[in-house]
Amino acid sequence: MATFFGEVVVAPSRAGVDDEESAEEAREETPEDREIRRELEKKREIDVLWTLKSGASAGSSADEPFVCSKFIVAIGHNAAAFLSSFILDSVCWEVVGVVKLWNEWCRTSNTTNVLPTDSFCLFYRLISDPTVLLCQCSCYVAEDQQFQWLEKVFGCMRKESLQVTILSTCPVADYKTQESTLTLPSPFLKALKTKEFKEQVCCPLLEQPNIVRDLPAAVLSYCQVWHIPAVLYQCYTDVIKLDTVTIEAFKPLLSSKILKSLVKDVSESIKILKKLLTTNETHNNIYI
């Protein structure tokens, strides 16, 4: 603190102290600490279990990269519910893979019998065209697990002629604009694409300085690096749980080139959507 006007006061500095403390902590790591760290890293490893061959067991993996022309990835409960309502059915699609992971936020298993509120990551293949693959990922993939997810999922696919579509949701409060977010017509869609994606997008492009995060950003970045045509459709919403309005905000995508040939009967879609929301409400009720 200065004792008179104009005195030069040298502020305390921790420059170099943090590095010294980190080095000291590293030196103090015991064999038990290293063993615990190794076990934790092992526990956080992601397993992708494929059943691509008929008669294959649940623990089998894809031996060789398989041909994939379209890969649709829905990340989050509402995006996954959109695919369940308007695209997926048990007649045209079959489960061909599951991701097993553990982190601080969620835990998934190799089961394929899941509820809309469960944390899961499943892969489906179109029976009439096995090159079309779909993924529902409602579980949280931690930052240190995203590279594993990308390498183990895309590592099983041939990247030639591959096109990727990503669906995700995001809080409307994260959307940066000069207007008040309270006046925005939530929910709404924004798109972000790689340089190789040449088709017309179904909504306005995401403006700067907005960014995307987590697994959707990781998938899009991976596609950019590998020169894979890809587009991300992000729904900004003010509802974090399963919500009809948020799910239906993705409906403009049904007219896109990659999805329009996969859309099932609309009347059936509405019934399935209502069933999903009813199941969700029943599952979330607490009786005392």
N, C-alpha and C positions, 0 to 999 in steps of 0.2 A: 504494500500500500504506500502511495506517495506521501512524503511528509511535507513537501512544499511544492509549489507550482513549478512545472517544468522538469521535475526529477524523472530520470529514466528508470523505470522499474522492469527488471527482468522477470518475466512470467515463468513459473515452474514448468518444466517440460519432462515428458515421459519418453522422449525420443530414445530409442534403443533399449528402453527398460522392458517393454513388452516382448521384444525379441529375446532378450536375456532370460526373462521369466519362462517363455515358451521352451527355450533350449534347456532350461533347468528342469522343467516339468517332464520333458522328453527323456532326460537322463534318469529321472527318478522312476520311470515306468518299470514296474516289477514284472516278472514272468507271469504272475497271476493276472495282472492288468492286460498283458498281451493276449493271454488265453481268453479272457472275457471279451476283448475287442474282436478277436478272430471268430468267436462263437456268435457275437452279435452281427458281424458282417455276413457270416454264413446264414444266419437266420433271416437276414434281409435280402437274400438272393431270390430272384424271381424264377419260377419254373413255368414254362409254357408246354402244356401237354396236348399233343395233337392226336387225333383219331382219323386221319385222312384216308387211310386204307380201309376197305370194308373188312370187318372182322378183327380189326386191330384193337389192342387193349387200350384202356384209358391212360396208361402210363407211357404209351409209345410216342415217338417223336417223328417229325418229318425227316426222312433220311436225306432226300435231295430237295433243293429248292423247287417249289411247284409253281406252275403258271398261274398268274393272277392278273386279270384284265381290269377289274374294278374292286377296290377295297374301300368300304364305307365304315367309318369309325364314329360311333356315338359315345361321347364322354359325358358322364353325369346322368342322374336319374331321369330328368325330363327328356333329354336327348335319346336315352335308351328306350323310354316309354313311347316316344314318337315312332321309333322303328318297330316296336312291338305292336303298336296300334295300326300303322299304315303300310308296313312292308312285310314283317315276319309272319309266318304261319307254319304249322307243323307238317303241312302237306308239301309245300314247295321248298322248304328249307330244312337242313339237318345240322345238328351241332357237331362240329369237327375239332373243337379245341377249347381249352380253358386255361386261364392264368391263375397260378397259385402264388400268393404273396402275403407278406406280413410287414406291418409298420406300426407306428404309434397310433394311427388313426383308424386302421381297418385291418381285417384279416379275411382272406378268401380261402376256399378249399377247392377240391377238384369235382365237387358236385355240380350237376347241371340243373337240378331242381331248385329254383330260386324264386323268391318273392320280389315284387317291384322295389321294396324298401331294403332288400339285402345289398351287401357289397359284393359285386361279382364282376368277372370279365370273361365273357364267352365269345366264341367264334362260330359263325354259321356259314354254310355253303349252299348256294342255290343248286338244287338237284338237277334242274334242266340245263344249267350252265355252270359246271364246277369251277370255272375261272372267276366267278363272282363271289367275293368273300365279304362278310359283314361282321363287325365287332361291336358288342355292347359292353362298355366299360363304365360301370357305376361306382367302382371302388376308387379310392385315392391312391395314386402312385406318387410316392415321395420323390423329392428332387434327386436324391442319390440313387433312385431305382429307375428313373426314366430312361437312362441310356441302356440299361439292361433290357427294359421292355422293348425299346426300339430295335436293338440288335437281335433279340431272340424272336421277335415277331417278323420284322422285315427281312431278317436273315434267312427265313424259310421261304421267301418269295423271290421269284425272278423279277427283276426290276424293268425288263424290257416290256413295253406296251402297258405298263401299270399306270392306273389313274386312281388317285386317292381323294375321297371326300370326307371331311371331318365336321361333325356337329358337336357343339358344346354350348353351355350356358355360363353366364357371368352376371354378377350383381350390377344393376344399372348405376349404382353409386360409383363404380369404377370407370364409367364412361366419361371421358373428358370433353367438354364442350363449353362454349361461351354462354350458352343458355343454362338456365336452371334445370337440373335433372328432374325437378318436380313437374315441369311442364312437358316433359318428353312422353310420347304415347307408348308407354311400357306395356308389354314387351315389344322389342323390335330387333330386326336382324341386321347384321353387318358382315361383310365378307372380306377375307384376306386370302390372297392366292400366290402361288409361286410363279416365276417368270415363264415356266413352260406351260402353264395352264392358259389355253387360248380360247376356251369356250366362254359364252356369256354367263355372267353370274346372275343369280336370282334376286339380288338385293343390292343396295349401295355398298361401295367399298368402305372399309374402316379408315377413318381419317386420322392423320397425325394430330397430336402426339400420342394417340391411343396405342396400347400394346396388348398382346395376349400373353398368357402365363401358363405354367404347369404343362401337363401332358399335351393339350392341343397345340401349344407353341412348339413343344419338342417334336411332335409329329410333323408339323409344317416345316420346321427348320431342317429336319432330316430329309424331307422330300426336296427342299431347295438345294441342299448340298449334293444329293444324288440325282438332281435334274429330273425329278419325277413330277409330272403335272398333278397339282394338288390345290384344293380350295378348302378353306375353313369358313364355315357359317357359324357365327357366334350370336347367340340370342341373349340380349341384355334384358334382365327381368328383375322385378323387385320382390319375387317370391322364391324362396330357397327350397321349398318342399315340392313334391309332385303336385302339379297344377295344370288344369285343363287349358287355360288361356296360354300358358307358357308352351305347353306341348303343341298346341295348334298354331303357334307362331311359326313353327317350322313348315307348315303346309305349303307355302310358296315353292319349296324345294321339290315337291312332288311333280312339278312340271319341268324340272331340270332333265337334261339328256341322260344323266346317269341313273336317275331314280324313276322316271316316268314309266319305264318298261317293267318296273318291279312293284308298282302300286297294286294293292289288292282291292277288293270291293269296298267302296266307301261306307256303305251301310254296316258292313261287318266291322270296319275300322272303328266306327263310332261306338258300337256295342263293346268291342274289346277295350276301348279307351275308358268307358264307364266302368267296366269290370276292374280294370287296373286301379282306378281311383277308389272304387269301393273296397277293394282288397287292401289298399293303402290305409284308408280310414279305419277299417276294422283292425288292422295290425297295430295302428298307433293308439287305439283306445286303451285306456287304463281303467280297470274296474276295481273298486275298493269295497 
